Amino acid sequence: MPNFAMTGVAGYVAPRHLRAIRDSGNRLFAAHDPHDSVGVLDQYFADVAFFQNYARFERHLAKSSHLSGDGSFDYLSVCSPNFLHDNHVRLALNLDAHAICEKPLVINPWNLDALETLEERSRGNVYTILQLRVHPSLVALRERLATRTERSKVDLTYVTSRGPWYHYSWKGDEEKSGGLATNIGIHFFDLLIWLFGGVQMSEVQHRDGDKVAGFLELERADVSWFLSIDRDDLPFEHEPGGQTTYRSITYDGEEIEFSGGFTDLHTKVYEETLAGNGFRIGDARASIELAHQMANTELSQKAPPHPFLETSRARA
């Protein structure tokens, strides 16, 4: 039974990893977070060594890496903020352990090359969470699309309301989060590339702290996309405590439906990873390169704007 450690255990995504570790029949023996609101640990595991001090956590893992059996260190689950992913994955590899890292694996594409070099020298491997690729309805859709010869027209709309806190947190700092395209769009861009093929052209038509929009030419699809954290972009009335997210992906006017089936996707990814079929650096590269380009390219508008972008501009 592999032994896991975790960074970022107080964060939003950590419970999905805690559940996945438990439900795949494994053990969490150590966890780190600079914040101490980690009572969630008791819902999944007993007797987890918790560290607020990173240096002490690192020393604990280094000691455990020389052990075998119940005391060994086999996997590090990385759930920390985006800008720490590269460092925490390196920690695992330097101790000859495997890393299972949340999206995005890194913010800057050139870090992928360095990780691949380090991976070659380590007994550990780098894995990442691309959970939409194991969603049953999306797997079936990809199989159907593989038989199509026509080019598709795709519309991606994702509005997920965030309050002022977002801009005061690390998420609102582009150097720490990678910007909206990386922080909230990376899994959608990975999905679209996985479904419709590699990127042939990309233009960004609008980019600010609250929204980003543009147009993509993929191998088998033209994609108009819009991402926003501005609640005024929601296509319905919004009230405190009510619905705060709108998500829609259509191809040729047909909705790609994947609202359900999310509860165990992380567990499926963990099971596949432990079976030797996890998602590797090469799987994550295309979407990371695309999101980085979106955050740094000059704005242009040759393709028609997304309808939500037109509405947002008219409102302004």
C-alpha positions as a LaTeX table, in Angstrom:
\begin{tabular}{lrrr}
\hline
Residue & $x$ (\AA) & $y$ (\AA) & $z$ (\AA) \\
\hline
Met1 & 0.00 & 0.00 & 0.00 \\
Pro2 & 1.69 & 3.24 & $-1.14$ \\
Asn3 & 2.15 & 6.04 & 1.38 \\
Phe4 & 1.23 & 9.60 & 0.43 \\
Ala5 & 2.16 & 13.05 & 1.66 \\
Met6 & 0.37 & 16.23 & 0.62 \\
Thr7 & 1.10 & 19.93 & 0.21 \\
Gly8 & $-1.71$ & 22.50 & 0.28 \\
Val9 & $-3.92$ & 20.38 & 2.49 \\
Ala10 & $-5.93$ & 23.41 & 3.70 \\
Gly11 & $-6.81$ & 24.44 & 0.14 \\
Tyr12 & $-10.00$ & 24.19 & $-1.88$ \\
Val13 & $-9.03$ & 21.19 & $-3.99$ \\
Ala14 & $-7.38$ & 19.13 & $-1.24$ \\
Pro15 & $-10.53$ & 17.20 & $-0.17$ \\
Arg16 & $-10.80$ & 15.66 & $-3.65$ \\
His17 & $-7.26$ & 14.32 & $-3.28$ \\
Leu18 & $-7.84$ & 13.18 & 0.29 \\
Arg19 & $-10.89$ & 11.23 & $-0.86$ \\
Ala20 & $-8.98$ & 9.79 & $-3.81$ \\
Ile21 & $-6.10$ & 8.61 & $-1.63$ \\
Arg22 & $-8.50$ & 6.98 & 0.83 \\
Asp23 & $-10.87$ & 5.47 & $-1.74$ \\
Ser24 & $-8.01$ & 4.01 & $-3.77$ \\
Gly25 & $-6.93$ & 2.13 & $-0.64$ \\
Asn26 & $-3.86$ & 4.15 & 0.29 \\
Arg27 & $-2.58$ & 6.08 & 3.31 \\
Leu28 & $-1.72$ & 9.72 & 3.98 \\
Phe29 & 1.05 & 9.94 & 6.54 \\
Ala30 & 2.14 & 13.61 & 6.32 \\
Ala31 & 0.71 & 16.95 & 5.19 \\
His32 & 1.83 & 20.55 & 4.91 \\
Asp33 & 0.12 & 23.91 & 4.72 \\
Pro34 & 1.11 & 27.31 & 6.13 \\
His35 & $-2.50$ & 27.64 & 7.34 \\
Asp36 & $-3.72$ & 25.55 & 10.25 \\
Ser37 & $-7.39$ & 25.11 & 9.26 \\
Val38 & $-6.89$ & 21.46 & 8.41 \\
Gly39 & $-9.58$ & 19.70 & 10.44 \\
Val40 & $-10.70$ & 18.12 & 7.17 \\
Leu41 & $-7.90$ & 15.59 & 7.70 \\
Asp42 & $-9.92$ & 13.86 & 10.40 \\
Gln43 & $-12.67$ & 13.08 & 7.90 \\
Tyr44 & $-10.32$ & 10.86 & 5.90 \\
Phe45 & $-7.31$ & 9.74 & 7.96 \\
Ala46 & $-6.11$ & 9.40 & 11.52 \\
Asp47 & $-2.64$ & 10.20 & 12.81 \\
Val48 & $-1.45$ & 12.36 & 9.90 \\
Ala49 & 1.71 & 14.28 & 10.78 \\
Phe50 & 0.87 & 17.92 & 10.01 \\
Phe51 & 3.46 & 20.64 & 9.41 \\
Gln52 & 3.05 & 24.38 & 9.00 \\
Asn53 & 6.79 & 24.80 & 8.65 \\
Tyr54 & 7.88 & 23.68 & 5.17 \\
Ala55 & 11.47 & 22.94 & 6.17 \\
Arg56 & 10.29 & 20.55 & 8.90 \\
Phe57 & 7.91 & 18.88 & 6.44 \\
Glu58 & 10.75 & 18.48 & 3.95 \\
Arg59 & 13.00 & 16.92 & 6.59 \\
His60 & 10.22 & 14.53 & 7.60 \\
Leu61 & 9.81 & 13.37 & 4.01 \\
Ala62 & 13.56 & 13.03 & 3.55 \\
Lys63 & 13.72 & 10.78 & 6.62 \\
Ser64 & 10.75 & 8.73 & 5.42 \\
Ser65 & 12.25 & 8.31 & 1.95 \\
His66 & 14.95 & 6.07 & 3.44 \\
Leu67 & 12.39 & 3.76 & 5.05 \\
Ser68 & 10.37 & 0.92 & 3.57 \\
Gly69 & 6.96 & $-0.57$ & 4.28 \\
Asp70 & 4.57 & 1.37 & 6.50 \\
Gly71 & 7.03 & 4.22 & 7.05 \\
Ser72 & 8.01 & 4.83 & 3.41 \\
Phe73 & 7.38 & 7.93 & 1.31 \\
Asp74 & 6.05 & 6.96 & $-2.12$ \\
Tyr75 & 3.86 & 9.78 & $-3.51$ \\
Leu76 & 3.47 & 13.51 & $-2.96$ \\
Ser77 & 0.06 & 14.97 & $-3.81$ \\
Val78 & 0.56 & 18.61 & $-4.78$ \\
Cys79 & $-2.51$ & 20.75 & $-4.02$ \\
Ser80 & $-0.68$ & 24.00 & $-3.24$ \\
Pro81 & $-1.09$ & 27.32 & $-5.11$ \\
Asn82 & $-0.03$ & 27.26 & $-8.77$ \\
Phe83 & 3.27 & 29.08 & $-8.31$ \\
Leu84 & 4.47 & 26.44 & $-5.83$ \\
His85 & 3.72 & 23.41 & $-8.01$ \\
Asp86 & 7.11 & 23.30 & $-9.71$ \\
Asn87 & 8.99 & 23.47 & $-6.41$ \\
His88 & 6.83 & 20.83 & $-4.72$ \\
Val89 & 7.08 & 18.42 & $-7.65$ \\
Arg90 & 10.86 & 18.86 & $-7.49$ \\
Leu91 & 10.75 & 17.97 & $-3.80$ \\
Ala92 & 9.19 & 14.61 & $-4.63$ \\
Leu93 & 11.60 & 13.85 & $-7.48$ \\
Asn94 & 14.66 & 14.80 & $-5.43$ \\
Leu95 & 13.55 & 12.24 & $-2.86$ \\
Asp96 & 12.91 & 9.60 & $-5.55$ \\
Ala97 & 9.16 & 9.73 & $-4.95$ \\
His98 & 6.33 & 10.22 & $-7.43$ \\
Ala99 & 4.37 & 13.48 & $-7.67$ \\
Ile100 & 0.65 & 13.76 & $-8.46$ \\
Cys101 & 0.08 & 17.44 & $-9.15$ \\
Glu102 & $-3.10$ & 19.44 & $-9.62$ \\
Lys103 & $-3.60$ & 21.60 & $-12.72$ \\
Pro104 & $-1.71$ & 23.51 & $-13.90$ \\
Leu105 & 1.35 & 21.34 & $-13.50$ \\
Val106 & 3.44 & 24.51 & $-13.90$ \\
Ile107 & 2.75 & 28.10 & $-14.97$ \\
Asn108 & 5.70 & 28.56 & $-17.32$ \\
Pro109 & 6.15 & 26.00 & $-20.14$ \\
Trp110 & 9.95 & 26.00 & $-19.89$ \\
Asn111 & 9.68 & 24.49 & $-16.42$ \\
Leu112 & 8.31 & 21.34 & $-18.06$ \\
Asp113 & 11.65 & 20.73 & $-19.78$ \\
Ala114 & 13.51 & 21.08 & $-16.49$ \\
Leu115 & 11.10 & 18.68 & $-14.78$ \\
Glu116 & 11.54 & 16.12 & $-17.54$ \\
Thr117 & 15.32 & 16.32 & $-17.08$ \\
Leu118 & 15.00 & 15.89 & $-13.32$ \\
Glu119 & 12.52 & 13.05 & $-13.80$ \\
Glu120 & 15.10 & 11.16 & $-15.89$ \\
Arg121 & 17.54 & 11.28 & $-12.94$ \\
Ser122 & 14.94 & 10.30 & $-10.35$ \\
Arg123 & 13.26 & 7.02 & $-9.54$ \\
Gly124 & 10.03 & 8.99 & $-9.31$ \\
Asn125 & 7.64 & 10.11 & $-12.02$ \\
Val126 & 5.55 & 13.25 & $-12.51$ \\
Tyr127 & 1.81 & 12.80 & $-12.90$ \\
Thr128 & $-0.95$ & 15.38 & $-13.20$ \\
Ile129 & $-4.70$ & 15.56 & $-12.77$ \\
Leu130 & $-6.58$ & 15.81 & $-16.07$ \\
Gln131 & $-9.82$ & 14.47 & $-14.68$ \\
Leu132 & $-12.10$ & 15.49 & $-17.56$ \\
Arg133 & $-10.25$ & 12.95 & $-19.71$ \\
Val134 & $-11.71$ & 10.13 & $-17.60$ \\
His135 & $-15.29$ & 11.45 & $-17.53$ \\
Pro136 & $-17.38$ & 8.66 & $-19.13$ \\
Ser137 & $-19.50$ & 10.93 & $-21.32$ \\
Leu138 & $-16.42$ & 12.82 & $-22.57$ \\
Val139 & $-14.56$ & 9.60 & $-23.32$ \\
Ala140 & $-17.58$ & 8.47 & $-25.37$ \\
Leu141 & $-17.72$ & 11.84 & $-27.14$ \\
Arg142 & $-14.05$ & 11.62 & $-28.10$ \\
Glu143 & $-14.68$ & 8.20 & $-29.62$ \\
Arg144 & $-17.58$ & 9.60 & $-31.67$ \\
Leu145 & $-15.58$ & 12.62 & $-32.82$ \\
Ala146 & $-12.74$ & 10.38 & $-33.99$ \\
Thr147 & $-14.97$ & 9.14 & $-36.82$ \\
Arg148 & $-16.02$ & 12.62 & $-38.00$ \\
Thr149 & $-14.49$ & 14.22 & $-41.05$ \\
Glu150 & $-16.27$ & 17.59 & $-40.80$ \\
Arg151 & $-14.72$ & 20.55 & $-39.02$ \\
Ser152 & $-16.66$ & 21.55 & $-35.88$ \\
Lys153 & $-17.72$ & 24.95 & $-34.62$ \\
Val154 & $-17.24$ & 25.11 & $-30.87$ \\
Asp155 & $-18.39$ & 27.70 & $-28.33$ \\
Leu156 & $-16.90$ & 27.70 & $-24.81$ \\
Thr157 & $-18.48$ & 29.90 & $-22.15$ \\
Tyr158 & $-17.44$ & 29.76 & $-18.51$ \\
Val159 & $-18.54$ & 32.38 & $-15.99$ \\
Thr160 & $-17.73$ & 31.62 & $-12.36$ \\
Ser161 & $-18.45$ & 34.54 & $-10.06$ \\
Arg162 & $-15.75$ & 35.61 & $-7.63$ \\
Gly163 & $-15.87$ & 38.42 & $-5.10$ \\
Pro164 & $-13.21$ & 41.07 & $-4.37$ \\
Trp165 & $-11.27$ & 38.54 & $-2.28$ \\
Tyr166 & $-10.08$ & 36.87 & $-5.50$ \\
His167 & $-7.91$ & 39.84 & $-6.46$ \\
Tyr168 & $-6.37$ & 40.02 & $-2.97$ \\
Ser169 & $-5.45$ & 36.33 & $-2.96$ \\
Trp170 & $-2.67$ & 34.59 & $-4.87$ \\
Lys171 & $-5.27$ & 33.75 & $-7.54$ \\
Gly172 & $-5.50$ & 37.41 & $-8.53$ \\
Asp173 & $-1.72$ & 37.74 & $-8.90$ \\
Glu174 & $-0.82$ & 36.64 & $-12.44$ \\
Glu175 & 2.74 & 35.77 & $-11.45$ \\
Lys176 & 1.37 & 33.34 & $-8.87$ \\
Ser177 & $-1.70$ & 32.00 & $-10.69$ \\
Gly178 & $-0.76$ & 32.40 & $-14.36$ \\
Gly179 & $-3.84$ & 34.54 & $-15.01$ \\
Leu180 & $-7.44$ & 33.59 & $-15.73$ \\
Ala181 & $-6.70$ & 31.45 & $-18.79$ \\
Thr182 & $-4.38$ & 29.29 & $-16.66$ \\
Asn183 & $-6.19$ & 29.36 & $-13.33$ \\
Ile184 & $-9.79$ & 28.80 & $-14.42$ \\
Gly185 & $-9.45$ & 27.84 & $-18.08$ \\
Ile186 & $-6.65$ & 25.27 & $-18.18$ \\
His187 & $-8.87$ & 22.19 & $-17.81$ \\
Phe188 & $-11.23$ & 23.41 & $-20.55$ \\
Phe189 & $-8.37$ & 24.08 & $-22.96$ \\
Asp190 & $-6.89$ & 20.67 & $-22.21$ \\
Leu191 & $-10.30$ & 19.11 & $-22.90$ \\
Leu192 & $-10.74$ & 20.94 & $-26.22$ \\
Ile193 & $-7.25$ & 19.99 & $-27.43$ \\
Trp194 & $-7.87$ & 16.37 & $-26.37$ \\
Leu195 & $-11.20$ & 16.31 & $-28.25$ \\
Phe196 & $-10.40$ & 18.35 & $-31.36$ \\
Gly197 & $-6.62$ & 18.21 & $-31.85$ \\
Gly198 & $-3.67$ & 20.53 & $-31.57$ \\
Val199 & $-3.57$ & 24.32 & $-31.76$ \\
Gln200 & $-3.04$ & 25.84 & $-35.20$ \\
Met201 & $-3.85$ & 29.47 & $-34.39$ \\
Ser202 & $-4.81$ & 31.43 & $-31.29$ \\
Glu203 & $-5.86$ & 35.04 & $-30.81$ \\
Val204 & $-6.82$ & 36.81 & $-27.61$ \\
Gln205 & $-9.46$ & 39.48 & $-28.17$ \\
His206 & $-9.91$ & 40.73 & $-24.61$ \\
Arg207 & $-7.94$ & 40.35 & $-21.37$ \\
Asp208 & $-8.28$ & 42.06 & $-18.00$ \\
Gly209 & $-8.42$ & 41.02 & $-14.36$ \\
Asp210 & $-12.01$ & 39.78 & $-14.59$ \\
Lys211 & $-12.36$ & 38.21 & $-18.03$ \\
Val212 & $-10.47$ & 36.93 & $-21.04$ \\
Ala213 & $-11.83$ & 35.93 & $-24.45$ \\
Gly214 & $-10.58$ & 34.88 & $-27.83$ \\
Phe215 & $-10.61$ & 32.48 & $-30.76$ \\
Leu216 & $-8.81$ & 29.19 & $-31.45$ \\
Glu217 & $-8.21$ & 27.16 & $-34.55$ \\
Leu218 & $-7.68$ & 23.53 & $-33.57$ \\
Glu219 & $-6.99$ & 20.68 & $-36.00$ \\
Arg220 & $-10.67$ & 19.77 & $-36.25$ \\
Ala221 & $-12.55$ & 22.74 & $-34.78$ \\
Asp222 & $-12.87$ & 26.52 & $-34.64$ \\
Val223 & $-13.41$ & 27.66 & $-31.05$ \\
Ser224 & $-14.84$ & 30.94 & $-29.77$ \\
Trp225 & $-14.21$ & 31.14 & $-26.03$ \\
Phe226 & $-15.05$ & 33.39 & $-23.08$ \\
Leu227 & $-13.91$ & 33.07 & $-19.44$ \\
Ser228 & $-15.03$ & 35.42 & $-16.66$ \\
Ile229 & $-15.16$ & 35.83 & $-12.90$ \\
Asp230 & $-17.45$ & 38.90 & $-13.19$ \\
Arg231 & $-20.91$ & 38.10 & $-11.81$ \\
Asp232 & $-22.44$ & 40.66 & $-14.18$ \\
Asp233 & $-21.53$ & 38.30 & $-17.04$ \\
Leu234 & $-23.85$ & 35.60 & $-15.69$ \\
Pro235 & $-26.78$ & 35.14 & $-18.11$ \\
Phe236 & $-29.29$ & 35.09 & $-15.22$ \\
Glu237 & $-30.14$ & 37.10 & $-12.13$ \\
His238 & $-27.71$ & 36.41 & $-9.33$ \\
Glu239 & $-28.49$ & 36.51 & $-5.61$ \\
Pro240 & $-26.25$ & 35.83 & $-2.60$ \\
Gly241 & $-26.37$ & 32.12 & $-1.88$ \\
Gly242 & $-27.75$ & 31.32 & $-5.33$ \\
Gln243 & $-26.16$ & 29.93 & $-8.46$ \\
Thr244 & $-22.86$ & 31.64 & $-9.24$ \\
Thr245 & $-21.55$ & 29.62 & $-12.18$ \\
Tyr246 & $-22.52$ & 29.21 & $-15.82$ \\
Arg247 & $-20.71$ & 26.69 & $-17.99$ \\
Ser248 & $-21.48$ & 25.76 & $-21.57$ \\
Ile249 & $-19.52$ & 24.01 & $-24.31$ \\
Thr250 & $-21.26$ & 23.38 & $-27.62$ \\
Tyr251 & $-20.05$ & 21.89 & $-30.89$ \\
Asp252 & $-22.11$ & 22.45 & $-34.03$ \\
Gly253 & $-24.89$ & 23.72 & $-31.79$ \\
Glu254 & $-24.98$ & 20.55 & $-29.65$ \\
Glu255 & $-24.30$ & 20.92 & $-25.95$ \\
Ile256 & $-21.46$ & 18.84 & $-24.54$ \\
Glu257 & $-23.13$ & 17.63 & $-21.36$ \\
Phe258 & $-20.89$ & 16.66 & $-18.47$ \\
Ser259 & $-22.57$ & 18.27 & $-15.46$ \\
Gly260 & $-22.85$ & 14.99 & $-13.59$ \\
Gly261 & $-20.32$ & 12.31 & $-12.75$ \\
Phe262 & $-17.75$ & 14.57 & $-11.10$ \\
Thr263 & $-17.71$ & 13.10 & $-7.60$ \\
Asp264 & $-15.17$ & 10.35 & $-8.24$ \\
Leu265 & $-13.08$ & 11.65 & $-11.14$ \\
His266 & $-10.02$ & 12.36 & $-9.00$ \\
Thr267 & $-10.27$ & 8.84 & $-7.60$ \\
Lys268 & $-10.36$ & 7.44 & $-11.14$ \\
Val269 & $-7.25$ & 9.42 & $-12.03$ \\
Tyr270 & $-5.48$ & 8.13 & $-8.92$ \\
Glu271 & $-6.46$ & 4.54 & $-9.72$ \\
Glu272 & $-5.19$ & 4.89 & $-13.28$ \\
Thr273 & $-1.97$ & 6.50 & $-12.03$ \\
Leu274 & $-1.32$ & 3.74 & $-9.51$ \\
Ala275 & $-1.96$ & 1.20 & $-12.28$ \\
Gly276 & 0.74 & 2.82 & $-14.42$ \\
Asn277 & $-1.60$ & 4.74 & $-16.74$ \\
Gly278 & $-1.41$ & 8.24 & $-15.27$ \\
Phe279 & $-1.21$ & 11.52 & $-17.18$ \\
Arg280 & 2.38 & 12.62 & $-17.65$ \\
Ile281 & 4.22 & 15.86 & $-18.45$ \\
Gly282 & 3.71 & 15.38 & $-22.18$ \\
Asp283 & $-0.06$ & 15.16 & $-21.72$ \\
Ala284 & $-0.17$ & 18.53 & $-19.95$ \\
Arg285 & 2.23 & 20.40 & $-22.21$ \\
Ala286 & $-0.10$ & 21.63 & $-24.98$ \\
Ser287 & $-2.64$ & 23.30 & $-22.69$ \\
Ile288 & 0.08 & 24.88 & $-20.52$ \\
Glu289 & 1.81 & 26.33 & $-23.59$ \\
Leu290 & $-1.52$ & 27.64 & $-24.88$ \\
Ala291 & $-2.58$ & 29.25 & $-21.59$ \\
His292 & 0.84 & 30.89 & $-21.20$ \\
Gln293 & 0.61 & 32.29 & $-24.72$ \\
Met294 & $-2.89$ & 33.62 & $-23.98$ \\
Ala295 & $-1.59$ & 35.46 & $-20.92$ \\
Asn296 & 1.28 & 37.09 & $-22.78$ \\
Thr297 & 0.25 & 37.69 & $-26.39$ \\
Glu298 & $-0.87$ & 41.03 & $-27.81$ \\
Leu299 & $-4.59$ & 41.49 & $-28.26$ \\
Ser300 & $-6.10$ & 41.17 & $-31.74$ \\
Gln301 & $-9.49$ & 40.52 & $-33.26$ \\
Lys302 & $-9.69$ & 38.94 & $-36.68$ \\
Ala303 & $-12.42$ & 36.42 & $-35.81$ \\
Pro304 & $-15.90$ & 37.48 & $-34.67$ \\
Pro305 & $-16.08$ & 38.09 & $-30.91$ \\
His306 & $-17.84$ & 35.71 & $-28.55$ \\
Pro307 & $-21.48$ & 36.80 & $-27.91$ \\
Phe308 & $-20.79$ & 37.19 & $-24.17$ \\
Leu309 & $-17.86$ & 39.49 & $-24.97$ \\
Glu310 & $-20.10$ & 41.62 & $-27.18$ \\
Thr311 & $-22.67$ & 41.85 & $-24.36$ \\
Ser312 & $-19.99$ & 42.73 & $-21.83$ \\
Arg313 & $-18.59$ & 45.47 & $-24.04$ \\
Ala314 & $-22.06$ & 46.88 & $-24.66$ \\
Arg315 & $-22.74$ & 46.95 & $-20.92$ \\
Ala316 & $-19.48$ & 48.83 & $-20.28$ \\
\hline
\end{tabular}
